[in-house]
Amino acid sequence: VKAVCKHGANVNLRAGDCGTTSLMDATQMGDWPIMIVLLSHGASVDLQTEAWTINEGQTALMFAVKLGRVNCVNSLLRAKANAELQDHDGWTALALAKAISKTLMSLSQTKLPW
């Protein structure tokens, strides 16, 4: 990735079928070192997936939050990702984080049958 970026590759290019960028893909895979390379070569943190995709309007930060990729979340926030951008359904990365946190708190307080 470093070599391709060094030669001027467009780090914000979208994948054909899913409308994601390399930064979104690296975030979803939890590939933090690749994320850092992409960010250092100007990857835009606030691009959103295309409207016709299954994850309409989501950002790399939203993917990181949903997948619990804390190091990715921290890096994206340091790169000034906007936690208030809304996806097609009106969700923001901040709202997703709050919803996931409440769910995890509920699960931690639930008595499991086994």
C-alpha positions in Angstrom: 0.0 0.0 0.0 2.9 2.4 0.8 4.4 1.9 -2.6 1.1 2.4 -4.4 0.4 5.6 -2.4 3.9 6.9 -3.0 3.3 6.7 -6.8 0.2 8.9 -6.5 -2.7 6.4 -6.2 -6.0 7.9 -5.4 -6.6 6.8 -1.8 -10.2 7.9 -2.0 -11.2 5.7 -4.9 -14.3 3.7 -4.3 -14.7 0.0 -4.9 -17.2 -0.8 -7.6 -19.9 -3.0 -6.0 -20.0 -1.7 -2.5 -19.0 2.0 -2.8 -16.5 1.8 0.0 -13.0 3.4 0.0 -9.8 1.7 1.0 -10.0 3.5 4.4 -13.4 2.0 5.0 -12.2 -1.4 4.0 -9.1 -1.3 6.2 -11.3 -0.1 9.1 -13.8 -3.0 8.6 -10.9 -5.5 8.5 -9.3 -3.9 11.6 -6.1 -3.3 9.6 -4.9 -0.4 11.6 -1.4 -0.2 10.0 -3.0 0.2 6.6 -5.4 2.8 7.9 -2.4 4.8 9.2 -0.7 4.7 5.8 -3.9 5.7 4.0 -4.5 8.6 6.5 -0.9 9.8 6.1 -1.5 9.9 2.3 -4.6 12.0 2.5 -7.5 9.6 2.8 -10.6 11.5 3.5 -12.1 10.4 6.8 -15.6 11.8 6.1 -16.5 10.1 2.8 -19.7 8.2 3.0 -20.7 5.0 1.2 -22.8 5.4 -1.9 -26.6 5.7 -1.5 -27.3 2.5 -3.4 -25.3 0.2 -1.1 -26.3 -1.9 1.9 -24.5 0.5 4.3 -26.0 3.7 2.8 -24.1 6.8 3.8 -21.8 5.2 6.4 -18.3 6.5 7.1 -15.1 4.7 8.2 -15.8 6.0 11.7 -19.3 4.3 11.7 -17.8 1.0 10.6 -15.1 1.3 13.4 -17.7 2.0 16.0 -20.0 -0.8 15.0 -17.2 -3.3 14.9 -15.6 -2.2 18.2 -12.3 -1.3 16.6 -11.1 1.1 19.3 -7.7 1.8 17.8 -9.4 2.7 14.5 -11.9 4.9 16.2 -9.2 6.8 18.0 -7.1 7.2 14.9 -10.1 8.5 12.9 -11.1 10.9 15.6 -7.5 12.2 15.8 -7.7 12.7 12.0 -10.8 14.9 12.6 -13.5 12.5 11.5 -16.9 14.0 12.0 -18.8 11.9 14.6 -22.1 13.8 13.7 -22.4 12.9 10.0 -25.6 11.0 9.5 -26.1 7.9 7.4 -29.2 7.2 5.2 -31.2 6.1 8.3 -30.2 9.2 10.4 -27.6 7.4 12.5 -24.3 9.1 13.5 -21.2 7.4 14.8 -21.8 9.0 18.2 -25.4 7.6 18.3 -24.2 4.2 17.2 -21.6 4.2 20.0 -24.2 5.2 22.6 -26.6 2.5 21.4 -23.9 -0.2 21.5 -22.8 0.9 24.9 -26.3 0.6 26.3 -26.7 -2.8 24.7 -23.4 -4.0 26.2 -24.3 -2.7 29.6 -27.7 -4.5 29.5 -26.0 -7.7 28.5 -23.4 -7.4 31.3 -26.3 -7.1 33.8 -28.3 -10.0 32.5 -28.3 -13.3 34.3 -27.6 -16.0 31.7 -29.3 -19.4 32.0 -26.1 -21.4 32.0 
